[in-house]
Amino acid sequence: MGKRRRVDERRSKRRPAVVGGMIAVVVGGAGFGVYALYDGGAAAEDGSAGKKLVVKSGPPSAAEVTSTAQTFLTAWQRGEVTRAAAVTDDSTAASALLTGYTKDAHITDVTLTAGTRTGGKVPFSVKATVTYKKVSKPLSYESALTVVRAKNGKPLVDWHASVVHPALADGDTLVTGEAGDPPVKALDRDGGEITAAKYPSLGTVLDGLREKYGKKAGGTAGVELRVARGKASKAKKSSDKTLLELSKGTPGTVKTTLSPTLQAAAEQQVAKTARASVVVLRPSTGEILAVANTNHGFNTAFNGSLAPGSTMKVITSSLLIEKGLASADKVHPCPKTFTYGGWKFHNDDDFKITGGTFKASFARSCNTAFISQAPDLDNDSLTKQAQQVFGLSMNNWAIGVPTFDGSVPVQSAAQMAASLIGQGGVRMNPLNMASVAATVKSGAFHQPYLVSPSVDDRAVATASRTMSSATLSQLRELMNYTAAYGTAAEAMSGLGPDDGAKTGSAEVDGQSKPNGWFTAYRGDLAAAGVVQAGGHGGDTAGPIVASLLRMGG
C-alpha cells in the first residue's frame, strides 16, 4: 500500500464550519478533495487508484450527506468559492452567487452552523456582518441545503439560489448599497399604517408599492441589503426585497384602498389552511379591500397563474347565453361524458342530468353541459369574451403593484373545449376571479385597484363592451341559484338573497387533490379564493370567501 501524505497543519489557520453541533476539522489540499469525493475515505491514497470505480446510485447515505454539507459549508465560510462551488451540481451558478455574496452584498465574518440532518436535507444558520461605507450591521438568518446524487454517482449539493438565502429565487442576487427606491409608509383606507408585522400577507405588496411609488411619494433612499430580482422573478412580477437596513431613508406616504377590518379577517382565514389565497373587492368601484396568502413569500392572490377550474364557467356561461346556445331555464344536455377533439370529457363521478335545465347544470357544475357546446364555438370565442366583457387576458391592469391579469389563449380542438371549464391553457388567480364576480354583480368591468388612479394619473384597463341586460340577468340567476341550492349552498348558507357564487376544482398533475376555487358576491362585496391541493372548492375556499362576505357589503 502507498504511504499516506503528511498533512501540513500550517496550511489553513481559518476556523472550520460548525457542523452538526460539533467542530468538524477539515483537512486542506488534496486530502480535502479526496474525502469529499470518496465518501470520507482514503481510497485514492491506499492503493485503490488503479481500480475501476463503481458508480453509486440511489439517495446519498447519511455519511455522504454530512460529509458533502461539511465540505460546502466550510469552504463557503472560509471564502473558498471555487471549492464550495465544486461540490454543487451547478458550479457556475454557485460560484457567481457566492462571489457576489462578498463582492456585491459586502457580507463578511460569516459563521455557518449546521443543524440536524433530515434525509438529504441539512438546515443551517448564518451569522455575518454587512458593511458598506463604514456602516456595519449584524446579519443572521436560517437556510438549508439538500444533498443529491449526481449522474456520476457523486453526492453534491442540489444548487438553488435559496441555499444562500431563502428569499432568493434562481437568477436573483444580493446587493448592498443605496436603495434603488426610497421607502414608503403605506396607509389603509382609514389612515392606519400598514406593516408586514401587522399584516404578514402584505410584505410582497409593500415591496411592490415601494417599487412603484418610492420615488413619487417624496421619500429619500437609505442604505440596505436587498434581493435584486433576476429575469425569471421579474417575469413573475416579483419586486426587489429589502433584507436589512443599514441606514434608514425617509419614507413617503401612499394611501391604499385596503380595509383594516377585512384585511385582518382575511389574514386570520388563510392562516387556518395550507396554501390558501383570497381577494376581496368592491364591485361598484374596483377597490381592493383585502388580499391575503398563507404563503407570505409569493403573492399568489395577485401574481398566481393557476387553472381556475369550474369558476371559469361564469365567463363561459355568459358566452353561451349571448350566442343563444344556452338559457337559464331551458332544457340543456348534461350527459355522463362528451368526446371532442379526441378527448373524452367526464363529469365528477360520471353523473348525468336527464331533462334538466342549464341552471341545474351550472349549479351542479356539469362539465359536459359546456363541453357539448364546443362544436358551435370558434377557437377565439372564449378569448374574446374574457377580454371584451371581463377585461381579462390583455396584460394591461394597473392596480398600483405588479399583477398577473389572467390568460385565456386562443386554442383549438380538445384544448379549446377544456378551456370552457377552466382547464387547458386558461390561467387565473383570486384577483382575476374576484373581478369576474364583481363584473357580474355590478354589470360592468371595473379594473381592480389598490392605489387610486388619481394618485399618479395612471390609465386603468377597460372592457370594450358590457353584457346585454338579458344575459346579465340570467348570469346572476345562475350564480344566485348555485349559492342557494347548488355546490356553493353550504358555504353561502344564510347570505342571501342578494348573493351569487360559483365553485371550482382544477386538477393539477402530481397532486392527489385538486385546487379548490370559489368566487362569489354579496351586496357591494365580491371575493374569490383558492386552496391549492385542498380538494373541492365548496369545502375549502368556500368557507374563507363566505366568511369575508358575511362582514357586510
Summary of the structure (lengths in Angstrom):
residues: 553
radius of gyration: 28.0
end to end distance: 84.3
largest distance: 92.8
contacts: 1968
relative contact order: 0.09
helix: 33%
strand: 23%
